[in-house]
Amino acid sequence: MKCLVLGGGGFMGSHLSKALLEQGHAVRIFERPNLKPVQVLPDGKDLEWVEGDFLNEEDMIRAVAGCPIIFHLISTTLPKSSNDNPVYDVESNLVGTLHMLEAARKAGVRKVLFASSGGTVYGIPREVPITESHPTDPVCAYGVSKLAIEKYLHLYHTLHGLDYCALRIGNPYGEGQRPAASQGAVAVFLNQALNNEVVEIWGDGTVTRDFIYVGDVTSAFLKAMTYSGEHRVFNVGAGEGRSLNQLFGAIESLVGRPVARRYLPARGFDVPTNILDIARARAFLDWQPETPFHDGLMRTFKWLENRKRHPETRGE
């Protein structure tokens, strides 16, 4: 079948697009103009690249046409930047998604799979691990927009029968995670260590996150694509937590030398801990993470090393 991957040239999107092609699906990637993909995708008739503006209704109509499955991985903000301009966060993420959903409804799209945020939609946890039924009280605009998109997906399912799954992803990391874009602590810390820079840690380093390898996120999307049960929201994480200090220690072990660190004031939008309960995904998607943290960390490090040696390959 033909799948549309919104944001298919980015970090998670390129891994997903490659996996879909390997499974024999045709893939249409929608990206902003002149973006270079973060990794090489196989050429062939099954891959179509479409450029456009996520906020443009005509571009969305053109993008969704003929694609019964849509993977929505576009996000124009990050948790740390979203609170600086919540209006832009709504205008660029939520409004763009509504244009897409309208186009999808009119085109007869069968299912939308959305990359939500298990790291931000719950806010400060009342208990860990966090289940999907945990209260949702985000402390950053990024999480509010992700949650609002989930609600609109539910609305379109109720009113128009548009099927969907929202994957509340923990803290993804892996090859293609660009440190300059500040997409995640793993890539940023690894890159700073690789370049003999001082690693900057927010707060006292006890902030704990659920780091999930991007390949495992991809497999969750593939499982959700064919799922037809009653659940619509799934946590996707490793199901275990690591503090920033523990991440730093793992990086020092990987590079085989001490790395300088500097502790900065804590950020208001950083919740103290976030560990996802992934029992629902295990039970209903028949999914679980397969990549040990050290293996995923090593793969990310090797990708960053190669990127440093061959800067012309950077997808920035």
Contacts in CASP RR format, 6 or more apart in sequence:
PFRMAT RR
TARGET T0000
AUTHOR 0000-0000-0000
METHOD contacts of the structure
MODEL  1
MKCLVLGGGGFMGSHLSKALLEQGHAVRIFERPNLKPVQVLPDGKDLEWV
EGDFLNEEDMIRAVAGCPIIFHLISTTLPKSSNDNPVYDVESNLVGTLHM
LEAARKAGVRKVLFASSGGTVYGIPREVPITESHPTDPVCAYGVSKLAIE
KYLHLYHTLHGLDYCALRIGNPYGEGQRPAASQGAVAVFLNQALNNEVVE
IWGDGTVTRDFIYVGDVTSAFLKAMTYSGEHRVFNVGAGEGRSLNQLFGA
IESLVGRPVARRYLPARGFDVPTNILDIARARAFLDWQPETPFHDGLMRT
FKWLENRKRHPETRGE
1 25 0 8 1.000
1 26 0 8 1.000
1 68 0 8 1.000
1 69 0 8 1.000
2 25 0 8 1.000
2 26 0 8 1.000
2 27 0 8 1.000
2 28 0 8 1.000
2 66 0 8 1.000
2 67 0 8 1.000
2 68 0 8 1.000
2 69 0 8 1.000
3 20 0 8 1.000
3 25 0 8 1.000
3 26 0 8 1.000
3 27 0 8 1.000
3 28 0 8 1.000
3 67 0 8 1.000
3 69 0 8 1.000
3 70 0 8 1.000
3 71 0 8 1.000
3 225 0 8 1.000
4 27 0 8 1.000
4 28 0 8 1.000
4 30 0 8 1.000
4 63 0 8 1.000
4 64 0 8 1.000
4 67 0 8 1.000
4 69 0 8 1.000
4 70 0 8 1.000
4 71 0 8 1.000
5 13 0 8 1.000
5 16 0 8 1.000
5 17 0 8 1.000
5 20 0 8 1.000
5 27 0 8 1.000
5 28 0 8 1.000
5 29 0 8 1.000
5 30 0 8 1.000
5 71 0 8 1.000
5 73 0 8 1.000
6 30 0 8 1.000
6 54 0 8 1.000
6 63 0 8 1.000
6 70 0 8 1.000
6 71 0 8 1.000
6 72 0 8 1.000
6 73 0 8 1.000
6 74 0 8 1.000
6 100 0 8 1.000
7 13 0 8 1.000
7 29 0 8 1.000
7 30 0 8 1.000
7 31 0 8 1.000
7 73 0 8 1.000
7 74 0 8 1.000
8 14 0 8 1.000
8 16 0 8 1.000
8 17 0 8 1.000
8 29 0 8 1.000
8 30 0 8 1.000
8 31 0 8 1.000
8 37 0 8 1.000
8 71 0 8 1.000
8 73 0 8 1.000
9 17 0 8 1.000
9 29 0 8 1.000
9 31 0 8 1.000
9 35 0 8 1.000
9 37 0 8 1.000
9 38 0 8 1.000
9 41 0 8 1.000
10 31 0 8 1.000
10 35 0 8 1.000
10 37 0 8 1.000
10 38 0 8 1.000
10 73 0 8 1.000
10 176 0 8 1.000
11 38 0 8 1.000
11 172 0 8 1.000
11 174 0 8 1.000
11 176 0 8 1.000
11 177 0 8 1.000
11 178 0 8 1.000
11 183 0 8 1.000
11 214 0 8 1.000
12 73 0 8 1.000
12 115 0 8 1.000
12 172 0 8 1.000
12 214 0 8 1.000
12 217 0 8 1.000
12 218 0 8 1.000
13 71 0 8 1.000
13 73 0 8 1.000
14 37 0 8 1.000
14 38 0 8 1.000
14 39 0 8 1.000
14 41 0 8 1.000
14 176 0 8 1.000
15 39 0 8 1.000
15 175 0 8 1.000
15 214 0 8 1.000
15 215 0 8 1.000
15 217 0 8 1.000
15 218 0 8 1.000
16 71 0 8 1.000
16 73 0 8 1.000
16 218 0 8 1.000
16 221 0 8 1.000
17 27 0 8 1.000
17 29 0 8 1.000
17 41 0 8 1.000
17 47 0 8 1.000
18 39 0 8 1.000
18 41 0 8 1.000
18 42 0 8 1.000
19 215 0 8 1.000
19 218 0 8 1.000
19 219 0 8 1.000
19 222 0 8 1.000
20 27 0 8 1.000
20 222 0 8 1.000
21 27 0 8 1.000
21 41 0 8 1.000
21 42 0 8 1.000
21 46 0 8 1.000
21 47 0 8 1.000
23 222 0 8 1.000
24 46 0 8 1.000
25 46 0 8 1.000
26 46 0 8 1.000
26 47 0 8 1.000
26 48 0 8 1.000
27 46 0 8 1.000
27 47 0 8 1.000
27 48 0 8 1.000
28 48 0 8 1.000
28 49 0 8 1.000
28 50 0 8 1.000
28 63 0 8 1.000
28 67 0 8 1.000
29 37 0 8 1.000
29 41 0 8 1.000
29 47 0 8 1.000
29 48 0 8 1.000
29 49 0 8 1.000
29 50 0 8 1.000
30 50 0 8 1.000
30 51 0 8 1.000
30 52 0 8 1.000
30 54 0 8 1.000
30 59 0 8 1.000
30 63 0 8 1.000
30 74 0 8 1.000
31 37 0 8 1.000
31 49 0 8 1.000
31 50 0 8 1.000
31 51 0 8 1.000
31 52 0 8 1.000
32 51 0 8 1.000
32 52 0 8 1.000
32 53 0 8 1.000
32 54 0 8 1.000
33 51 0 8 1.000
33 52 0 8 1.000
34 51 0 8 1.000
35 51 0 8 1.000
35 315 0 8 1.000
36 314 0 8 1.000
36 315 0 8 1.000
36 316 0 8 1.000
37 315 0 8 1.000
38 176 0 8 1.000
38 178 0 8 1.000
38 315 0 8 1.000
39 175 0 8 1.000
39 176 0 8 1.000
41 47 0 8 1.000
50 62 0 8 1.000
50 63 0 8 1.000
52 59 0 8 1.000
52 63 0 8 1.000
53 59 0 8 1.000
54 60 0 8 1.000
54 74 0 8 1.000
54 76 0 8 1.000
54 92 0 8 1.000
54 96 0 8 1.000
54 99 0 8 1.000
54 100 0 8 1.000
55 91 0 8 1.000
55 92 0 8 1.000
55 95 0 8 1.000
55 96 0 8 1.000
55 99 0 8 1.000
56 99 0 8 1.000
57 99 0 8 1.000
57 102 0 8 1.000
57 103 0 8 1.000
60 96 0 8 1.000
60 99 0 8 1.000
60 100 0 8 1.000
60 102 0 8 1.000
60 103 0 8 1.000
61 103 0 8 1.000
61 106 0 8 1.000
61 107 0 8 1.000
63 100 0 8 1.000
63 103 0 8 1.000
64 70 0 8 1.000
64 100 0 8 1.000
64 103 0 8 1.000
64 104 0 8 1.000
64 107 0 8 1.000
64 109 0 8 1.000
65 107 0 8 1.000
66 107 0 8 1.000
67 107 0 8 1.000
67 109 0 8 1.000
68 108 0 8 1.000
68 109 0 8 1.000
68 110 0 8 1.000
68 111 0 8 1.000
69 109 0 8 1.000
69 110 0 8 1.000
69 111 0 8 1.000
69 113 0 8 1.000
69 225 0 8 1.000
70 100 0 8 1.000
70 104 0 8 1.000
70 109 0 8 1.000
70 111 0 8 1.000
70 112 0 8 1.000
70 113 0 8 1.000
71 112 0 8 1.000
71 113 0 8 1.000
71 115 0 8 1.000
71 221 0 8 1.000
72 97 0 8 1.000
72 100 0 8 1.000
72 112 0 8 1.000
72 113 0 8 1.000
72 114 0 8 1.000
72 115 0 8 1.000
72 149 0 8 1.000
73 115 0 8 1.000
74 93 0 8 1.000
75 93 0 8 1.000
75 115 0 8 1.000
75 142 0 8 1.000
76 88 0 8 1.000
76 89 0 8 1.000
76 92 0 8 1.000
76 93 0 8 1.000
77 88 0 8 1.000
77 89 0 8 1.000
77 92 0 8 1.000
77 93 0 8 1.000
77 141 0 8 1.000
77 142 0 8 1.000
77 145 0 8 1.000
78 142 0 8 1.000
78 181 0 8 1.000
78 182 0 8 1.000
78 183 0 8 1.000
79 117 0 8 1.000
79 120 0 8 1.000
79 140 0 8 1.000
79 142 0 8 1.000
79 143 0 8 1.000
79 269 0 8 1.000
80 140 0 8 1.000
80 182 0 8 1.000
80 267 0 8 1.000
80 269 0 8 1.000
82 89 0 8 1.000
82 140 0 8 1.000
82 141 0 8 1.000
82 142 0 8 1.000
82 143 0 8 1.000
82 145 0 8 1.000
83 140 0 8 1.000
83 141 0 8 1.000
83 142 0 8 1.000
83 269 0 8 1.000
86 141 0 8 1.000
86 144 0 8 1.000
89 141 0 8 1.000
89 142 0 8 1.000
89 144 0 8 1.000
89 145 0 8 1.000
90 141 0 8 1.000
90 145 0 8 1.000
90 148 0 8 1.000
93 145 0 8 1.000
93 149 0 8 1.000
94 145 0 8 1.000
94 148 0 8 1.000
94 149 0 8 1.000
94 152 0 8 1.000
97 149 0 8 1.000
97 152 0 8 1.000
98 152 0 8 1.000
101 112 0 8 1.000
101 152 0 8 1.000
101 153 0 8 1.000
101 156 0 8 1.000
101 162 0 8 1.000
104 112 0 8 1.000
104 156 0 8 1.000
104 162 0 8 1.000
105 156 0 8 1.000
105 160 0 8 1.000
105 162 0 8 1.000
109 162 0 8 1.000
110 162 0 8 1.000
110 163 0 8 1.000
111 162 0 8 1.000
111 163 0 8 1.000
111 164 0 8 1.000
111 165 0 8 1.000
111 225 0 8 1.000
112 153 0 8 1.000
112 162 0 8 1.000
112 163 0 8 1.000
112 164 0 8 1.000
112 165 0 8 1.000
113 164 0 8 1.000
113 165 0 8 1.000
113 166 0 8 1.000
113 167 0 8 1.000
113 221 0 8 1.000
113 224 0 8 1.000
113 225 0 8 1.000
114 149 0 8 1.000
114 150 0 8 1.000
114 153 0 8 1.000
114 164 0 8 1.000
114 165 0 8 1.000
114 166 0 8 1.000
114 167 0 8 1.000
115 167 0 8 1.000
115 169 0 8 1.000
116 146 0 8 1.000
116 147 0 8 1.000
116 149 0 8 1.000
116 150 0 8 1.000
116 166 0 8 1.000
116 167 0 8 1.000
116 168 0 8 1.000
116 169 0 8 1.000
116 233 0 8 1.000
117 142 0 8 1.000
117 143 0 8 1.000
117 146 0 8 1.000
117 168 0 8 1.000
117 169 0 8 1.000
117 170 0 8 1.000
118 130 0 8 1.000
118 168 0 8 1.000
118 169 0 8 1.000
118 170 0 8 1.000
118 210 0 8 1.000
118 235 0 8 1.000
118 236 0 8 1.000
118 274 0 8 1.000
118 276 0 8 1.000
119 168 0 8 1.000
119 169 0 8 1.000
119 170 0 8 1.000
119 171 0 8 1.000
119 209 0 8 1.000
119 210 0 8 1.000
119 271 0 8 1.000
119 274 0 8 1.000
119 276 0 8 1.000
120 138 0 8 1.000
120 139 0 8 1.000
120 140 0 8 1.000
120 142 0 8 1.000
120 143 0 8 1.000
120 146 0 8 1.000
121 136 0 8 1.000
121 138 0 8 1.000
121 143 0 8 1.000
121 146 0 8 1.000
121 147 0 8 1.000
121 150 0 8 1.000
121 168 0 8 1.000
122 130 0 8 1.000
122 134 0 8 1.000
122 135 0 8 1.000
122 136 0 8 1.000
122 137 0 8 1.000
122 138 0 8 1.000
122 271 0 8 1.000
122 274 0 8 1.000
123 136 0 8 1.000
123 137 0 8 1.000
123 138 0 8 1.000
123 139 0 8 1.000
123 271 0 8 1.000
124 137 0 8 1.000
124 139 0 8 1.000
124 271 0 8 1.000
124 272 0 8 1.000
125 134 0 8 1.000
125 271 0 8 1.000
125 273 0 8 1.000
125 274 0 8 1.000
125 275 0 8 1.000
126 134 0 8 1.000
126 135 0 8 1.000
127 134 0 8 1.000
128 273 0 8 1.000
128 274 0 8 1.000
128 275 0 8 1.000
129 239 0 8 1.000
129 275 0 8 1.000
129 276 0 8 1.000
129 277 0 8 1.000
129 278 0 8 1.000
130 235 0 8 1.000
130 274 0 8 1.000
130 275 0 8 1.000
130 276 0 8 1.000
130 277 0 8 1.000
131 235 0 8 1.000
131 277 0 8 1.000
131 279 0 8 1.000
131 280 0 8 1.000
132 168 0 8 1.000
132 233 0 8 1.000
132 234 0 8 1.000
132 235 0 8 1.000
132 277 0 8 1.000
132 280 0 8 1.000
136 147 0 8 1.000
138 144 0 8 1.000
138 146 0 8 1.000
138 147 0 8 1.000
139 268 0 8 1.000
139 269 0 8 1.000
139 271 0 8 1.000
140 269 0 8 1.000
149 166 0 8 1.000
150 166 0 8 1.000
150 233 0 8 1.000
153 162 0 8 1.000
153 164 0 8 1.000
153 166 0 8 1.000
153 232 0 8 1.000
154 164 0 8 1.000
154 232 0 8 1.000
156 162 0 8 1.000
156 164 0 8 1.000
157 163 0 8 1.000
157 164 0 8 1.000
157 232 0 8 1.000
164 232 0 8 1.000
165 224 0 8 1.000
165 227 0 8 1.000
165 232 0 8 1.000
165 233 0 8 1.000
165 234 0 8 1.000
166 232 0 8 1.000
166 233 0 8 1.000
166 234 0 8 1.000
167 217 0 8 1.000
167 220 0 8 1.000
167 221 0 8 1.000
167 224 0 8 1.000
167 234 0 8 1.000
167 236 0 8 1.000
168 233 0 8 1.000
168 234 0 8 1.000
168 235 0 8 1.000
168 236 0 8 1.000
168 276 0 8 1.000
169 212 0 8 1.000
169 217 0 8 1.000
169 236 0 8 1.000
169 237 0 8 1.000
170 209 0 8 1.000
170 210 0 8 1.000
170 211 0 8 1.000
170 212 0 8 1.000
170 235 0 8 1.000
170 236 0 8 1.000
170 237 0 8 1.000
170 274 0 8 1.000
170 276 0 8 1.000
171 184 0 8 1.000
171 185 0 8 1.000
171 186 0 8 1.000
171 209 0 8 1.000
171 210 0 8 1.000
171 211 0 8 1.000
171 212 0 8 1.000
171 274 0 8 1.000
172 211 0 8 1.000
172 212 0 8 1.000
172 213 0 8 1.000
172 214 0 8 1.000
172 217 0 8 1.000
173 184 0 8 1.000
173 186 0 8 1.000
173 187 0 8 1.000
173 211 0 8 1.000
173 212 0 8 1.000
173 213 0 8 1.000
173 214 0 8 1.000
173 296 0 8 1.000
173 297 0 8 1.000
173 300 0 8 1.000
174 186 0 8 1.000
174 187 0 8 1.000
174 213 0 8 1.000
174 214 0 8 1.000
174 215 0 8 1.000
174 296 0 8 1.000
174 299 0 8 1.000
174 300 0 8 1.000
174 303 0 8 1.000
175 214 0 8 1.000
175 299 0 8 1.000
175 300 0 8 1.000
175 303 0 8 1.000
176 187 0 8 1.000
176 214 0 8 1.000
176 303 0 8 1.000
177 183 0 8 1.000
177 184 0 8 1.000
177 186 0 8 1.000
177 187 0 8 1.000
177 214 0 8 1.000
177 300 0 8 1.000
178 187 0 8 1.000
178 314 0 8 1.000
178 315 0 8 1.000
178 316 0 8 1.000
179 187 0 8 1.000
179 188 0 8 1.000
179 190 0 8 1.000
179 191 0 8 1.000
179 192 0 8 1.000
179 304 0 8 1.000
180 316 0 8 1.000
181 316 0 8 1.000
182 188 0 8 1.000
185 209 0 8 1.000
185 244 0 8 1.000
185 247 0 8 1.000
186 211 0 8 1.000
186 247 0 8 1.000
186 297 0 8 1.000
186 300 0 8 1.000
187 300 0 8 1.000
187 304 0 8 1.000
189 199 0 8 1.000
189 247 0 8 1.000
189 248 0 8 1.000
189 251 0 8 1.000
190 251 0 8 1.000
190 254 0 8 1.000
190 297 0 8 1.000
190 300 0 8 1.000
190 301 0 8 1.000
190 304 0 8 1.000
191 197 0 8 1.000
191 304 0 8 1.000
192 198 0 8 1.000
192 199 0 8 1.000
192 200 0 8 1.000
192 259 0 8 1.000
193 199 0 8 1.000
193 251 0 8 1.000
193 252 0 8 1.000
193 255 0 8 1.000
193 259 0 8 1.000
194 255 0 8 1.000
194 301 0 8 1.000
194 304 0 8 1.000
194 305 0 8 1.000
194 308 0 8 1.000
195 308 0 8 1.000
197 260 0 8 1.000
198 260 0 8 1.000
198 261 0 8 1.000
198 262 0 8 1.000
199 248 0 8 1.000
199 251 0 8 1.000
199 259 0 8 1.000
199 260 0 8 1.000
199 261 0 8 1.000
199 262 0 8 1.000
200 261 0 8 1.000
200 262 0 8 1.000
200 264 0 8 1.000
201 244 0 8 1.000
201 245 0 8 1.000
201 248 0 8 1.000
201 261 0 8 1.000
201 262 0 8 1.000
201 263 0 8 1.000
201 264 0 8 1.000
202 244 0 8 1.000
202 263 0 8 1.000
202 264 0 8 1.000
202 265 0 8 1.000
202 266 0 8 1.000
202 267 0 8 1.000
202 270 0 8 1.000
203 263 0 8 1.000
203 264 0 8 1.000
203 265 0 8 1.000
203 266 0 8 1.000
203 267 0 8 1.000
203 270 0 8 1.000
204 263 0 8 1.000
204 266 0 8 1.000
205 243 0 8 1.000
205 244 0 8 1.000
205 245 0 8 1.000
205 248 0 8 1.000
205 263 0 8 1.000
206 243 0 8 1.000
206 244 0 8 1.000
206 245 0 8 1.000
206 272 0 8 1.000
207 243 0 8 1.000
207 244 0 8 1.000
207 266 0 8 1.000
207 270 0 8 1.000
207 271 0 8 1.000
207 272 0 8 1.000
207 273 0 8 1.000
208 241 0 8 1.000
208 242 0 8 1.000
208 243 0 8 1.000
208 244 0 8 1.000
208 272 0 8 1.000
208 273 0 8 1.000
208 274 0 8 1.000
208 275 0 8 1.000
209 241 0 8 1.000
209 242 0 8 1.000
209 243 0 8 1.000
209 244 0 8 1.000
209 273 0 8 1.000
209 274 0 8 1.000
210 237 0 8 1.000
210 238 0 8 1.000
210 239 0 8 1.000
210 240 0 8 1.000
210 241 0 8 1.000
210 274 0 8 1.000
210 275 0 8 1.000
210 276 0 8 1.000
211 238 0 8 1.000
211 241 0 8 1.000
211 242 0 8 1.000
211 247 0 8 1.000
211 293 0 8 1.000
212 236 0 8 1.000
212 237 0 8 1.000
212 238 0 8 1.000
212 289 0 8 1.000
213 238 0 8 1.000
213 289 0 8 1.000
213 291 0 8 1.000
213 293 0 8 1.000
213 295 0 8 1.000
213 296 0 8 1.000
213 299 0 8 1.000
215 291 0 8 1.000
216 236 0 8 1.000
216 237 0 8 1.000
216 238 0 8 1.000
216 289 0 8 1.000
216 290 0 8 1.000
216 291 0 8 1.000
217 236 0 8 1.000
217 237 0 8 1.000
219 287 0 8 1.000
219 290 0 8 1.000
220 234 0 8 1.000
220 236 0 8 1.000
220 281 0 8 1.000
220 285 0 8 1.000
220 287 0 8 1.000
223 281 0 8 1.000
223 285 0 8 1.000
223 286 0 8 1.000
223 287 0 8 1.000
224 234 0 8 1.000
224 285 0 8 1.000
227 284 0 8 1.000
227 285 0 8 1.000
229 284 0 8 1.000
231 280 0 8 1.000
231 284 0 8 1.000
234 278 0 8 1.000
234 280 0 8 1.000
234 281 0 8 1.000
234 284 0 8 1.000
234 285 0 8 1.000
235 276 0 8 1.000
235 277 0 8 1.000
235 278 0 8 1.000
235 280 0 8 1.000
235 281 0 8 1.000
236 276 0 8 1.000
236 278 0 8 1.000
236 281 0 8 1.000
236 287 0 8 1.000
237 276 0 8 1.000
237 278 0 8 1.000
237 289 0 8 1.000
238 276 0 8 1.000
238 278 0 8 1.000
238 289 0 8 1.000
238 293 0 8 1.000
239 275 0 8 1.000
239 276 0 8 1.000
239 277 0 8 1.000
239 278 0 8 1.000
239 289 0 8 1.000
240 275 0 8 1.000
241 273 0 8 1.000
241 275 0 8 1.000
242 250 0 8 1.000
242 293 0 8 1.000
248 259 0 8 1.000
248 261 0 8 1.000
250 293 0 8 1.000
250 294 0 8 1.000
250 297 0 8 1.000
251 259 0 8 1.000
251 297 0 8 1.000
252 258 0 8 1.000
252 259 0 8 1.000
254 294 0 8 1.000
254 297 0 8 1.000
254 298 0 8 1.000
254 301 0 8 1.000
255 301 0 8 1.000
278 288 0 8 1.000
278 289 0 8 1.000
281 287 0 8 1.000
281 288 0 8 1.000
282 288 0 8 1.000
306 313 0 8 1.000
307 313 0 8 1.000
307 314 0 8 1.000
END
